[in-house]
Amino acid sequence: MDYSSELNRINSIVASQNNWRKKECINLIASENVTSPAVDVVYNSDFSHRYAEGDPWKRYYNGTKYIDEIEEYTVSLASELFGAKHVSLQPISGTVANLAAFSMFTRPGDMVLTNGTAAGGHISHNQWGAAGILGTNVMNFPTTEEGFHIDVDAAKKIIENKWVNVRNHLTTVMFGCSFFLFPQPVKELAEDAHNAGLHIIYDAAHVFGLIAGKQFQDPLREGADIISSSTHKTLFGPQGGILLSNMEDKEWKRCKGTVFPGVVSNHHLHRIPALAVALLEHKAFGQEYAAQILKNARVFAQTLSDEGFRVAAEKYGFTKSHQVALDVSKVGGGSQVANKLEENNIIVNKNIMPWEMISFKTLSNPSGIRIGVQEMTRWGMKEDDFRELARIFKSILIDGNDMKNRVREFRSGFQKINYTFQ
């Protein structure tokens, strides 16, 4: 067998991906970002195939002195950036971070109060995800009529009456969403939750970079016991997970035990120096970057609305995050629209809207699409560029034009990653 041809095939697929997604496409997936050359240069290293179980300087393996040094340094960077006393870099994804946090605060049969899937809650927060795997029961936050906000008064009543029955009682409140347009009422509910003996987790995966850039809410200061997150959405690090907390040392020690040896053995060491560089980039440029994300999202939403699209949450100013949501039910639905945009080199994802009932039909072709502006902001797009992009959306989805070449031409003006040292 000629293995060189097989190797060439692999290299060709990777090269095609790099060219298409980095040079020719407008990527608007709300859960993705792009790493900088400074991150990439340290991501591929000898760390990628080494083990370091345990904490820095207290490992179960020898040969770990350099990962000990870089992990300790990265923890200090995250601690400073987020104002957190304790940091664990060892969850290998945001979902694993959620699993560890749930494991600390719940036992089988306990109840967790979370955002429902239709209201934007992540799959790991709900019965068929991490929460359910642990044997916990899930109750969803009540929402205001339009579904974009938690109903604070109704949530307080649930928290005050935390006993569902003699065998099931509420122990944990989980904030955070994957469909995440607005801050969550942590401050408004924290006192009631803590008075009831409940713990608060805040899944910051989508808005982690906005929090780092001080352009969103501040969950730890507002009352969250733990922040769980991934590190690769609005924070432009490598894929991975993280936990942060200001809890007492004894409680944090128990939390760390749910990570290792609870849900992680080796924690994929090559991402740690890459995360260190990304955190340094956020320390230097994060506030400017996060502020530009918010400007771009609001302008994009307003211009899409002006061009005839039904943009969600208009009465609330559309968005206070990196995300914009469109109801595209009148132009084919989320699945058809996402496919049509991809044919024109614009990448989004279909998304259930808060007013939809979850069913096979809505899962396969929901009413909405979810858009994130964070990656194209990093490629250098500003307000006027998003105004032009909104006009391209109209030309494709309302006027029915083929804009693939125009999108390639437009994308060619954004080939340099910003908010970085290189």
C-alpha positions in Angstrom: 0.0 0.0 0.0 1.2 3.5 -0.9 0.9 5.2 2.5 2.2 8.5 1.1 -1.0 8.9 -0.9 -3.0 8.4 2.3 -0.9 10.8 4.2 -1.3 13.4 1.4 -5.1 12.8 1.6 -5.1 13.7 5.3 -2.9 16.8 4.7 -5.1 17.9 1.9 -8.3 17.7 4.0 -6.6 19.7 6.8 -5.3 22.3 4.3 -8.8 22.6 2.8 -10.3 23.2 6.2 -7.8 25.9 7.0 -8.3 27.7 3.8 -12.1 27.5 3.8 -12.7 28.5 7.4 -9.8 30.9 7.9 -9.7 32.6 4.6 -13.0 32.3 2.7 -15.8 32.0 5.2 -17.6 34.4 7.5 -17.8 32.4 10.7 -20.7 33.4 13.0 -20.9 30.3 15.1 -21.6 31.6 18.6 -19.5 28.9 20.4 -16.3 29.2 18.3 -13.4 31.6 18.0 -9.9 31.6 16.4 -6.6 31.3 18.2 -3.7 33.6 17.4 -0.3 32.7 16.0 1.1 33.3 19.4 -1.2 30.6 20.9 -0.7 28.3 18.0 3.1 28.3 18.3 2.9 26.8 21.9 -0.1 24.6 21.3 1.9 21.9 19.4 4.5 20.8 21.8 5.9 17.8 23.7 3.2 18.4 26.3 0.6 17.0 24.0 1.5 13.4 24.8 2.5 13.6 28.4 0.7 12.9 31.7 0.6 14.9 34.9 -2.1 13.6 37.2 -2.6 15.6 40.3 -1.8 19.2 41.3 1.4 21.1 40.4 4.4 20.0 42.4 2.3 17.1 43.8 2.0 14.8 40.8 1.6 11.0 40.6 4.1 11.0 37.7 7.7 12.1 37.5 9.1 14.3 34.7 6.5 17.0 35.3 8.6 20.0 36.4 7.8 22.1 33.3 4.1 21.5 33.3 4.1 22.2 37.0 5.7 25.6 36.3 3.4 26.6 33.4 0.2 25.3 35.0 0.9 27.2 38.2 1.6 30.4 36.2 -1.6 29.9 34.1 -3.6 29.5 37.3 -2.2 32.8 38.6 -3.1 34.6 35.3 -6.7 33.3 35.4 -6.9 34.2 39.1 -5.8 37.7 38.5 -8.0 38.2 35.4 -11.2 37.0 37.0 -10.6 38.0 40.6 -10.8 34.3 41.8 -9.1 32.9 44.8 -9.2 29.3 43.4 -8.8 28.1 39.8 -8.7 24.6 38.2 -7.6 24.3 34.6 -8.0 20.5 34.7 -11.6 20.0 33.3 -11.0 19.2 29.6 -14.2 20.9 28.4 -17.0 23.1 29.7 -19.3 20.1 30.1 -16.7 18.3 32.2 -16.4 21.4 34.3 -20.2 21.4 34.8 -20.1 17.7 35.6 -17.5 18.3 38.3 -19.5 21.3 39.7 -22.7 19.3 39.8 -20.9 16.4 41.5 -19.8 18.6 44.3 -23.2 20.0 45.2 -25.7 17.3 44.3 -26.6 13.7 45.2 -28.9 11.4 43.3 -32.5 12.6 43.7 -31.6 16.2 44.4 -33.1 18.9 42.4 -31.2 21.4 40.2 -32.8 24.7 39.0 -31.6 25.5 35.5 -32.5 27.3 32.3 -34.6 25.1 30.1 -33.4 24.2 26.6 -36.0 26.3 24.8 -35.0 29.2 27.0 -31.3 28.8 26.1 -30.0 26.3 28.7 -27.1 24.1 27.7 -27.7 20.4 27.2 -25.4 19.6 30.1 -27.6 21.6 32.5 -30.6 19.4 31.8 -32.0 15.9 32.3 -30.4 14.3 29.2 -27.0 15.9 30.0 -24.5 16.1 32.9 -27.2 16.8 35.5 -29.3 13.8 34.5 -26.3 11.5 34.3 -25.6 12.2 38.0 -29.1 11.1 38.9 -30.3 14.6 39.7 -33.7 15.9 38.8 -34.1 19.1 36.9 -36.5 22.0 37.3 -36.3 24.9 34.8 -36.4 28.5 35.7 -39.7 30.2 35.0 -39.3 32.9 32.4 -41.0 36.1 31.5 -43.7 35.9 28.8 -41.4 36.3 25.8 -38.8 33.9 27.2 -35.7 36.0 27.1 -35.4 36.6 30.9 -35.7 34.6 34.1 -38.9 35.6 36.0 -37.2 36.7 39.2 -40.3 36.8 41.5 -41.4 33.3 40.4 -37.9 31.9 40.8 -37.7 33.3 44.3 -40.8 31.4 45.2 -39.3 28.1 44.0 -36.1 28.8 45.9 -38.0 29.7 49.2 -40.0 26.4 48.8 -37.0 24.3 48.0 -38.6 21.0 49.1 -40.3 19.4 46.1 -41.3 16.4 48.2 -39.9 14.5 51.1 -37.3 12.8 48.9 -36.5 15.5 46.4 -35.3 18.9 47.3 -33.5 21.8 45.6 -29.8 22.0 46.3 -28.3 23.9 43.4 -29.1 26.8 41.1 -27.3 26.8 37.7 -27.2 30.0 35.8 -25.8 30.4 32.2 -27.0 29.6 28.7 -25.9 28.6 25.3 -28.5 30.9 23.8 -27.2 33.9 25.8 -28.4 37.3 24.9 -28.6 39.0 28.4 -27.0 38.8 31.8 -28.7 36.5 34.3 -30.2 37.6 37.7 -27.5 36.2 39.9 -27.4 39.2 42.2 -31.2 39.3 42.4 -31.5 35.7 43.5 -28.2 35.0 45.3 -29.3 36.1 48.8 -32.5 34.0 48.7 -30.6 31.0 47.4 -27.8 31.2 50.0 -30.4 31.8 52.8 -32.1 28.6 51.7 -28.8 26.7 51.8 -28.5 26.4 48.0 -25.3 26.5 46.0 -24.9 28.7 42.8 -23.1 27.6 39.7 -22.6 30.0 36.8 -21.8 28.5 33.5 -19.9 31.3 31.8 -18.8 29.4 28.7 -20.3 31.8 26.1 -19.6 35.0 27.9 -16.3 34.2 29.6 -14.3 36.6 27.4 -16.9 39.3 28.0 -16.5 38.8 31.8 -12.7 38.9 31.4 -13.1 42.1 29.5 -15.4 43.6 32.2 -18.2 44.1 29.7 -20.8 41.8 31.1 -21.8 40.8 34.7 -19.4 39.7 37.4 -20.8 36.4 38.7 -18.4 35.8 41.6 -19.0 39.3 43.0 -22.8 38.8 42.5 -23.0 35.6 44.5 -22.0 32.6 42.4 -20.1 29.9 44.4 -18.4 28.5 41.3 -17.9 29.7 37.7 -17.7 26.8 35.2 -16.6 27.5 31.7 -15.0 26.5 28.5 -12.1 28.6 27.2 -12.7 29.0 23.5 -15.8 31.1 22.8 -15.6 34.8 23.7 -12.3 33.8 25.4 -10.1 33.0 22.5 -8.1 30.2 24.0 -7.7 26.5 23.0 -10.6 24.2 23.6 -10.8 23.2 27.2 -12.6 23.8 30.5 -12.0 25.7 33.7 -13.5 26.2 37.2 -13.1 29.4 39.4 -14.3 30.1 42.9 -13.8 32.3 46.0 -15.2 29.6 48.3 -13.4 28.5 51.5 -10.2 26.4 51.1 -11.9 23.3 52.6 -14.8 23.5 50.2 -12.5 24.1 47.2 -10.4 21.0 48.1 -13.6 19.0 47.9 -14.4 20.6 44.6 -11.0 19.7 43.2 -11.6 16.1 44.1 -14.6 16.0 41.8 -12.3 17.0 39.0 -9.4 14.7 39.7 -9.8 11.9 40.3 -13.5 12.4 39.8 -14.1 13.2 36.1 -10.5 13.8 34.7 -7.4 11.7 34.7 -4.8 13.4 32.5 -5.9 16.9 31.6 -4.5 17.4 28.1 -1.4 19.3 29.0 -0.7 20.9 25.6 -3.6 23.3 26.0 -2.2 24.8 29.3 0.6 27.0 27.7 -1.7 27.9 24.9 -4.3 29.1 27.5 -1.6 31.0 29.3 -0.9 33.0 26.1 -4.6 33.6 25.5 -5.0 34.9 29.0 -2.1 37.2 28.5 -3.8 38.5 25.3 -7.0 39.1 27.3 -5.0 40.9 30.0 -3.6 43.2 27.4 -6.4 43.5 24.9 -9.5 42.0 26.5 -11.4 45.1 27.5 -11.0 46.6 24.0 -12.0 43.3 22.3 -15.0 42.7 24.5 -16.3 46.3 24.0 -16.0 45.9 20.2 -17.9 42.6 20.3 -20.8 44.3 22.0 -20.8 47.3 19.6 -20.7 44.9 16.6 -23.5 42.7 17.9 -25.8 45.6 18.5 -25.1 47.2 15.2 -25.5 43.9 13.4 -28.8 43.2 15.1 -30.2 46.7 14.4 -29.2 46.6 10.7 -30.6 43.2 10.2 -33.9 44.5 11.7 -33.7 47.5 9.4 -33.2 45.2 6.4 -36.5 43.3 7.2 -35.4 40.5 9.4 -37.3 39.6 12.6 -34.5 40.0 15.2 -35.3 38.5 18.6 -35.6 40.7 21.7 -36.1 44.0 19.9 -37.8 45.6 22.9 -34.7 44.9 25.0 -32.3 46.3 22.5 -31.7 42.9 20.8 -28.6 41.8 22.8 -26.1 42.6 25.5 -23.7 39.8 24.6 -21.9 38.5 21.5 -25.0 36.8 20.2 -27.8 37.9 17.9 -30.9 35.7 17.3 -33.1 35.8 14.2 -36.6 34.3 13.8 -36.3 33.0 10.2 -39.5 31.0 10.1 -40.8 33.1 7.3 -37.8 32.4 5.1 -37.6 28.7 5.5 -36.7 28.0 9.1 -33.4 27.6 10.9 -32.1 24.5 9.2 -32.9 25.7 5.7 -31.5 29.2 6.3 -28.3 27.8 7.9 -27.7 25.6 4.9 -28.4 28.4 2.5 -25.9 30.7 4.3 -23.3 27.9 4.2 -23.7 27.6 0.5 -22.7 31.3 0.4 -19.7 30.7 2.9 -21.5 32.2 5.9 -21.5 29.8 8.9 -24.3 29.9 11.5 -26.3 27.3 13.4 -30.0 26.7 13.7 -31.5 27.3 17.1 -34.8 26.8 18.9 -36.4 30.0 19.9 -37.8 30.5 23.5 -41.4 30.4 22.4 -41.1 27.0 20.6 -42.1 23.7 22.1 -39.4 21.1 21.8 -40.4 18.4 19.3 -38.8 16.4 16.5 -40.0 19.1 14.1 -38.6 22.0 16.0 -35.3 20.2 16.7 -34.8 19.3 13.0 -35.9 22.7 11.6 -36.4 25.3 14.4 -37.6 28.8 13.8 -34.3 30.5 14.6 -30.7 30.9 13.9 -28.1 31.9 16.5 -25.3 34.2 15.4 -22.1 35.1 17.3 -19.9 38.1 16.2 -16.8 37.3 18.4 -14.6 35.5 15.8 -15.1 38.0 13.0 -14.5 40.8 15.5 -11.1 39.2 16.2 -10.5 39.1 12.4 -10.9 42.9 12.5 -14.6 43.6 11.5 -16.1 46.8 13.0 -19.5 48.3 12.9 -19.6 49.3 9.3 -18.5 45.9 8.2 -21.4 44.3 10.1 -23.7 46.7 8.5 -22.5 45.5 5.1 -22.8 41.9 6.3 -26.5 42.5 7.2 -27.1 43.7 3.6 -25.4 40.5 2.3 -27.8 38.5 4.6 -30.8 40.3 2.9 -29.4 39.7 -0.6 -29.1 35.9 0.1 -32.2 35.2 2.3 -34.8 37.7 1.2 -33.7 38.6 -2.4 -32.5 35.0 -3.2 -29.2 36.0 -4.7 -26.0 33.9 -4.9 -23.4 35.9 -2.9 -20.7 33.3 -2.5 -18.1 35.3 -4.6 -19.1 38.5 -2.8 -18.6 36.8 0.5 -15.2 35.6 -0.5 -14.3 39.1 -1.7 -15.6 40.6 1.5 -13.7 38.0 3.7 -10.5 38.7 1.8 -10.3 42.1 3.7 -10.1 40.3 7.0 -7.1 38.1 7.0 -5.2 39.2 10.1 -6.0 38.2 13.7 -6.3 41.2 16.0 -6.0 41.6 19.8 -2.7 39.7 19.9 1.0 40.2 20.3 1.9 39.0 16.8 
